[in-house]
Amino acid sequence: MIDANEKCIVIIGSGFAAYQLVKSIRRTSADQAIIIITAGSGDDYVKPELSHVFSKKLTAQDMVKQSGSDFAAEYNITLMNHTRVDEINRLEKTVSCQGIDIAYENLVLATGAQSFVPFVEGDAAKDIITLNSLDEYQLSQDKLAQAKSVLVVGAGLVGTEIAMDLAIADYKVILSDRADALLPSLLPEFVSSQLYQTMRRQGVELQLGNELSSMTKTDTGVAVSFKNGHTANVDSVLCAAGLKPNTALASQAGLAVNRGIVVDKQLKTNDPSIFALGDCAEIDGKHLAFLQPIILSANALAKTLNGTATEVMFPAMLVKVKTPLYPMQLSGSTTAADTNWQIDMTASGMTAKAYDSAEQLIGFVVTQDHMKNAFPLLRALPANT
């Protein structure tokens, strides 16, 4: 058994959430024993950059800010990379990995999420590419570099950003989604339609209200068929159809799991010594897979782990849509059916303010040159809108 310190914090995972937590702990505690266990390399990188690797011509190695070993040395932690956790023993307060038991006082699950890939028939279905991590990009970068045409499945935030980036990089792009609009969970129709027209002008073929049904290998690539009968030939298929929090380890340990690992506002599970953070966590009923809530969560959890129980508080938070041909920022409630919109549209962009029946500002969307209005509007929003 590894028992580096009877008060050791063990963190499973090495993504943005895990490393943000380490940095937050180190601001007030230089000597707290921390072990990170990760199935990956442990290299530190900026995950949002995965949406722009094509136009920026970035390799996986280009994206590495700091190697895992250098991060471990700088922040005085023990890094066990390329190591999978097999089991959590809550009674003994240990985690088992590859025949080794590691003791913890507090355990943090920062296991992230995996890309949701819908079922598709055909002998090429197993070749669907996902770009949810640096390791995934490493595996597919050569294939994508050689491709000239790509089908992107999923017209949410990440899928739309990737599709636009591919188009800017002169790929022939098809973007499909079962929804009838781009970014349907974030944008009202009148903004989504502006983005739609921008994508069309860039040459992206949009197959909305449609689903990929089969993928068949050909001599030159992949023949794809959609449920409405439309067919096309592409070199690669990339799926960005959403995320599934990695909850298997938590579930096996008897922790409460819903969409994500269920935690309260202190990021605590139903076991008082185990916490969850980042894309794997469901905080007080909400799954918040954006950078700002992860930063706020990590800061609060660091205080709790350092001895001061702290609840995470979420103010109104800004979402940046990184589509450079039609950039936008938004916050609050932007898709409710009973919203009253006040729209200021000019040739250089749009400011759209959402009001409820009591004429209270509840959300906004700003685009292009109007993005200078984002922070004044953000300050005007109530918390947790």
C-alpha positions as CSV (number, residue, x, y, z in Angstrom):
1,M,0.0,0.0,0.0
2,I,1.1,3.5,-0.8
3,D,0.5,5.7,2.3
4,A,2.5,8.8,1.6
5,N,0.7,10.8,4.3
6,E,-2.2,9.9,6.5
7,K,-3.8,13.2,5.3
8,C,-3.2,12.6,1.6
9,I,-5.6,14.0,-1.0
10,V,-5.9,11.6,-4.0
11,I,-7.3,13.0,-7.2
12,I,-8.4,10.7,-10.0
13,G,-8.0,12.5,-13.4
14,S,-5.6,15.1,-14.8
15,G,-7.8,17.3,-16.9
16,F,-8.5,21.0,-16.4
17,A,-10.6,20.5,-13.2
18,A,-8.0,18.3,-11.5
19,Y,-5.1,20.7,-12.3
20,Q,-7.1,23.8,-11.4
21,L,-7.8,22.1,-8.0
22,V,-4.1,21.5,-7.5
23,K,-3.3,25.1,-8.2
24,S,-6.0,26.3,-5.9
25,I,-4.8,24.1,-3.0
26,R,-1.2,25.2,-3.5
27,R,-2.1,28.9,-3.1
28,T,-2.6,28.3,0.6
29,S,-1.0,24.9,1.3
30,A,2.5,24.2,0.0
31,D,3.0,20.9,1.7
32,Q,-0.4,19.1,1.6
33,A,0.3,15.6,0.2
34,I,-1.4,15.2,-3.2
35,I,-1.4,12.1,-5.5
36,I,-2.9,12.4,-9.0
37,I,-3.8,9.1,-10.8
38,T,-4.6,9.4,-14.5
39,A,-5.0,7.0,-17.4
40,G,-3.5,9.6,-19.7
41,S,-0.1,11.3,-19.9
42,G,-0.9,14.0,-17.4
43,D,0.3,16.7,-19.7
44,D,-1.3,20.1,-19.1
45,Y,-3.0,21.7,-22.1
46,V,-5.8,24.1,-23.0
47,K,-8.8,21.9,-23.9
48,P,-10.9,24.6,-25.7
49,E,-8.0,24.8,-28.3
50,L,-9.2,21.5,-29.6
51,S,-11.9,23.4,-31.5
52,H,-9.3,25.3,-33.4
53,V,-6.5,22.9,-34.2
54,F,-7.3,22.9,-37.9
55,S,-7.1,26.6,-38.7
56,K,-4.2,27.0,-36.4
57,K,-2.4,23.9,-37.8
58,L,-1.7,22.6,-34.3
59,T,-0.4,19.1,-33.5
60,A,-1.2,17.4,-30.2
61,Q,2.4,18.2,-29.1
62,D,1.9,21.9,-30.0
63,M,-1.0,22.0,-27.5
64,V,1.0,20.8,-24.5
65,K,1.7,23.8,-22.1
66,Q,3.6,21.7,-19.6
67,S,4.5,18.0,-19.4
68,G,3.0,15.9,-16.7
69,S,6.4,15.5,-15.0
70,D,7.1,19.2,-15.1
71,F,3.7,20.0,-13.6
72,A,4.2,17.5,-10.9
73,A,7.6,19.0,-10.0
74,E,6.3,22.6,-10.0
75,Y,3.3,21.9,-7.8
76,N,5.0,19.3,-5.6
77,I,2.6,16.4,-6.3
78,T,3.0,12.7,-7.0
79,L,1.8,11.9,-10.5
80,M,0.8,8.4,-11.4
81,N,0.2,8.6,-15.1
82,H,-0.8,5.9,-17.6
83,T,-2.5,4.3,-14.6
84,R,-6.1,3.1,-14.3
85,V,-8.0,2.9,-11.1
86,D,-9.7,-0.4,-10.7
87,E,-11.7,0.1,-7.5
88,I,-12.5,2.5,-4.7
89,N,-12.7,0.8,-1.2
90,R,-14.7,3.3,0.9
91,L,-14.4,1.2,4.0
92,E,-10.6,1.1,3.9
93,K,-10.3,4.5,2.3
94,T,-8.1,3.2,-0.5
95,V,-8.1,3.2,-4.3
96,S,-6.7,0.1,-6.1
97,C,-4.8,0.4,-9.4
98,Q,-2.9,-2.3,-11.1
99,G,-2.4,-4.3,-7.9
100,I,-1.4,-1.3,-5.7
101,D,-3.6,0.2,-2.9
102,I,-3.3,3.9,-2.3
103,A,-4.6,5.4,0.9
104,Y,-6.5,8.7,1.0
105,E,-8.0,11.0,3.6
106,N,-10.0,12.7,0.9
107,L,-10.6,11.5,-2.6
108,V,-11.6,13.7,-5.5
109,L,-13.1,12.3,-8.6
110,A,-12.2,14.4,-11.6
111,T,-12.8,11.7,-14.2
112,G,-14.3,14.0,-16.8
113,A,-16.7,12.9,-19.5
114,Q,-16.6,10.9,-22.7
115,S,-18.0,11.9,-26.1
116,F,-21.5,10.5,-26.7
117,V,-21.5,8.6,-30.0
118,P,-24.9,7.6,-31.3
119,F,-25.4,4.1,-32.8
120,V,-24.6,4.0,-36.5
121,E,-24.8,1.0,-38.7
122,G,-22.1,0.0,-41.2
123,D,-18.5,-1.3,-41.2
124,A,-17.0,2.2,-40.8
125,A,-18.9,3.1,-37.7
126,K,-16.0,2.0,-35.5
127,D,-13.9,4.7,-37.2
128,I,-15.8,7.6,-35.9
129,I,-13.4,10.2,-34.4
130,T,-13.9,12.1,-31.2
131,L,-11.9,15.2,-30.0
132,N,-12.7,15.4,-26.3
133,S,-9.1,15.1,-25.1
134,L,-5.5,15.7,-26.1
135,D,-5.0,11.9,-26.2
136,E,-8.0,11.5,-28.6
137,Y,-6.6,14.2,-30.9
138,Q,-3.1,12.5,-30.8
139,L,-4.7,9.3,-32.1
140,S,-6.6,10.9,-35.0
141,Q,-4.4,13.9,-36.0
142,D,-2.6,12.2,-38.9
143,K,-5.9,10.9,-40.3
144,L,-7.5,14.3,-40.1
145,A,-4.5,16.1,-41.5
146,Q,-4.8,13.9,-44.6
147,A,-8.6,14.3,-45.0
148,K,-10.1,16.9,-47.3
149,S,-13.7,16.3,-46.4
150,V,-15.2,15.8,-42.9
151,L,-18.7,15.1,-41.6
152,V,-19.2,16.6,-38.1
153,V,-22.1,15.0,-36.2
154,G,-23.5,17.4,-33.6
155,A,-24.4,21.1,-34.0
156,G,-24.0,22.1,-30.4
157,L,-21.3,24.4,-29.1
158,V,-18.3,22.2,-29.8
159,G,-19.5,20.6,-33.0
160,T,-20.4,24.0,-34.5
161,E,-17.0,25.5,-33.5
162,I,-15.1,22.5,-35.0
163,A,-17.2,22.6,-38.2
164,M,-16.4,26.3,-38.7
165,D,-12.8,25.8,-37.9
166,L,-12.6,23.0,-40.5
167,A,-14.3,25.2,-43.1
168,I,-11.8,28.1,-42.4
169,A,-9.0,25.6,-42.9
170,D,-10.5,24.8,-46.4
171,Y,-12.0,21.4,-45.6
172,K,-15.2,20.4,-47.3
173,V,-17.6,20.2,-44.3
174,I,-21.0,18.6,-43.6
175,L,-22.6,19.5,-40.2
176,S,-25.5,17.3,-39.1
177,D,-27.8,17.3,-36.1
178,R,-31.2,15.8,-35.2
179,A,-32.2,19.3,-34.0
180,D,-33.5,21.8,-36.5
181,A,-31.2,24.6,-35.5
182,L,-27.6,25.3,-34.5
183,L,-26.8,25.5,-30.8
184,P,-30.5,24.9,-29.9
185,S,-29.8,24.7,-26.2
186,L,-28.0,28.0,-26.1
187,L,-29.4,30.3,-28.8
188,P,-32.8,31.7,-29.7
189,E,-33.9,31.0,-33.3
190,F,-33.3,34.5,-34.5
191,V,-29.6,34.3,-33.5
192,S,-29.1,30.7,-34.6
193,S,-30.4,31.7,-38.0
194,Q,-27.7,34.3,-38.3
195,L,-25.0,31.7,-37.5
196,Y,-26.7,29.3,-40.0
197,Q,-26.3,31.8,-42.8
198,T,-22.6,32.5,-41.8
199,M,-21.9,28.7,-42.0
200,R,-23.6,28.5,-45.4
201,R,-21.6,31.4,-46.8
202,Q,-18.4,29.6,-45.6
203,G,-19.4,26.5,-47.7
204,V,-20.6,24.3,-44.8
205,E,-23.4,21.8,-45.9
206,L,-25.9,21.8,-43.1
207,Q,-28.0,18.6,-42.5
208,L,-30.2,19.7,-39.6
209,G,-33.3,17.9,-38.5
210,N,-31.5,14.8,-39.8
211,E,-29.5,11.9,-38.3
212,L,-26.6,9.9,-39.5
213,S,-27.8,6.3,-40.0
214,S,-24.9,4.3,-41.7
215,M,-21.3,4.5,-42.5
216,T,-19.7,2.2,-45.1
217,K,-16.0,2.0,-46.0
218,T,-15.2,2.8,-49.7
219,D,-11.9,2.8,-51.6
220,T,-11.5,6.5,-51.0
221,G,-13.1,7.1,-47.6
222,V,-16.6,6.7,-46.1
223,A,-20.0,6.6,-47.7
224,V,-22.5,8.1,-45.2
225,S,-26.3,7.8,-45.3
226,F,-28.8,9.9,-43.4
227,K,-32.3,8.9,-42.1
228,N,-34.0,11.2,-44.7
229,G,-32.2,9.4,-47.5
230,H,-29.5,11.9,-48.2
231,T,-26.1,10.4,-49.0
232,A,-22.5,11.7,-49.2
233,N,-18.9,10.7,-49.4
234,V,-16.4,12.0,-46.9
235,D,-12.9,11.2,-45.8
236,S,-13.6,11.2,-42.1
237,V,-16.5,11.4,-39.6
238,L,-16.1,13.4,-36.4
239,C,-18.6,13.2,-33.6
240,A,-19.3,16.0,-31.2
241,A,-22.8,15.1,-30.2
242,G,-22.5,15.8,-26.5
243,L,-20.9,14.4,-23.4
244,K,-21.5,11.5,-21.0
245,P,-20.0,12.0,-17.6
246,N,-17.6,9.2,-16.5
247,T,-19.5,7.8,-13.6
248,A,-18.7,4.1,-13.7
249,L,-16.1,4.2,-10.9
250,A,-18.3,6.2,-8.7
251,S,-21.3,3.9,-9.3
252,Q,-19.2,0.8,-8.6
253,A,-18.3,2.4,-5.3
254,G,-21.9,2.9,-4.3
255,L,-21.9,6.7,-4.7
256,A,-25.0,8.4,-5.9
257,V,-25.1,8.9,-9.6
258,N,-27.7,10.6,-11.8
259,R,-26.6,12.2,-15.1
260,G,-23.3,12.9,-13.3
261,I,-21.8,12.0,-9.9
262,V,-24.2,13.6,-7.5
263,V,-22.6,16.3,-5.2
264,D,-23.9,19.1,-3.0
265,K,-22.6,22.7,-3.1
266,Q,-19.5,21.6,-1.3
267,L,-18.8,19.2,-4.1
268,K,-19.3,16.4,-1.6
269,T,-20.8,13.0,-2.6
270,N,-22.9,10.8,-0.3
271,D,-19.5,9.7,1.2
272,P,-18.1,12.6,3.3
273,S,-14.6,11.8,2.3
274,I,-15.2,11.7,-1.5
275,F,-15.8,14.7,-3.8
276,A,-16.4,15.2,-7.5
277,L,-15.4,18.0,-9.7
278,G,-15.6,19.1,-13.3
279,D,-17.4,17.4,-16.2
280,C,-18.1,14.3,-14.2
281,A,-20.0,16.1,-11.5
282,E,-23.7,17.0,-11.1
283,I,-23.7,19.9,-8.7
284,D,-27.0,20.4,-6.8
285,G,-28.8,18.9,-9.8
286,K,-26.9,20.8,-12.5
287,H,-24.3,19.6,-14.9
288,L,-22.1,22.7,-15.7
289,A,-19.5,21.6,-18.3
290,F,-17.9,25.1,-18.8
291,L,-14.6,26.5,-17.6
292,Q,-15.8,29.2,-15.3
293,P,-18.0,27.0,-13.1
294,I,-15.1,24.5,-12.9
295,I,-12.7,27.2,-11.8
296,L,-15.2,28.4,-9.1
297,S,-15.8,24.8,-8.0
298,A,-12.1,24.1,-7.7
299,N,-11.5,27.3,-5.7
300,A,-14.3,26.3,-3.3
301,L,-13.3,22.7,-3.0
302,A,-9.7,23.7,-2.3
303,K,-10.9,25.7,0.7
304,T,-12.9,22.7,1.9
305,L,-10.0,20.3,1.6
306,N,-7.8,22.8,3.4
307,G,-10.1,22.7,6.4
308,T,-12.7,25.5,5.7
309,A,-16.0,24.0,4.5
310,T,-17.0,26.2,1.6
311,E,-20.0,26.1,-0.7
312,V,-19.5,27.0,-4.4
313,M,-21.6,30.0,-5.5
314,F,-22.3,30.6,-9.1
315,P,-22.9,34.2,-10.3
316,A,-24.3,34.9,-13.8
317,M,-21.6,33.4,-16.0
318,L,-20.6,34.2,-19.6
319,V,-20.5,31.6,-22.3
320,K,-18.2,32.4,-25.3
321,V,-19.1,30.9,-28.6
322,K,-15.8,30.6,-30.4
323,T,-17.0,30.9,-34.0
324,P,-14.7,33.6,-35.4
325,L,-16.8,34.3,-38.5
326,Y,-19.7,35.1,-36.3
327,P,-18.4,35.4,-32.7
328,M,-20.8,35.8,-29.8
329,Q,-21.2,35.8,-26.0
330,L,-24.3,35.0,-24.0
331,S,-25.5,34.5,-20.4
332,G,-28.6,33.7,-18.5
333,S,-31.9,32.3,-19.8
334,T,-31.7,32.5,-23.6
335,T,-34.0,29.8,-24.9
336,A,-37.2,29.9,-22.8
337,A,-40.4,30.0,-24.8
338,D,-42.1,32.8,-22.9
339,T,-39.1,35.2,-23.1
340,N,-39.6,38.8,-24.3
341,W,-36.7,40.0,-26.5
342,Q,-35.4,43.5,-27.0
343,I,-33.1,43.4,-30.1
344,D,-30.7,46.0,-31.3
345,M,-29.3,44.9,-34.6
346,T,-26.8,46.8,-36.7
347,A,-24.5,46.0,-39.7
348,S,-21.7,45.2,-37.1
349,G,-23.7,42.8,-34.9
350,M,-26.5,42.4,-32.5
351,T,-27.4,43.0,-28.8
352,A,-30.4,40.9,-27.8
353,K,-31.7,41.2,-24.2
354,A,-34.2,38.7,-22.7
355,Y,-36.8,39.8,-20.2
356,D,-39.3,37.8,-18.2
357,S,-43.0,38.8,-17.7
358,A,-42.0,41.1,-14.8
359,E,-39.6,43.0,-17.2
360,Q,-36.6,41.6,-15.3
361,L,-33.5,41.1,-17.4
362,I,-32.9,37.3,-17.4
363,G,-30.4,36.8,-20.3
364,F,-28.7,38.2,-23.3
365,V,-26.8,37.4,-26.5
366,V,-24.3,39.8,-28.1
367,T,-22.5,39.2,-31.4
368,Q,-19.6,40.6,-33.3
369,D,-18.8,44.2,-32.5
370,H,-21.6,44.3,-29.9
371,M,-19.6,42.0,-27.7
372,K,-18.3,45.1,-25.8
373,N,-21.8,45.1,-24.2
374,A,-21.3,41.7,-22.6
375,F,-19.8,42.7,-19.3
376,P,-22.2,45.5,-18.5
377,L,-25.1,43.2,-19.2
378,L,-23.5,40.4,-17.2
379,R,-23.3,42.7,-14.2
380,A,-27.0,43.5,-14.6
381,L,-28.1,39.8,-14.4
382,P,-29.2,38.2,-11.2
383,A,-27.1,35.3,-9.9
384,N,-28.1,31.8,-11.0
385,T,-30.3,33.1,-13.8
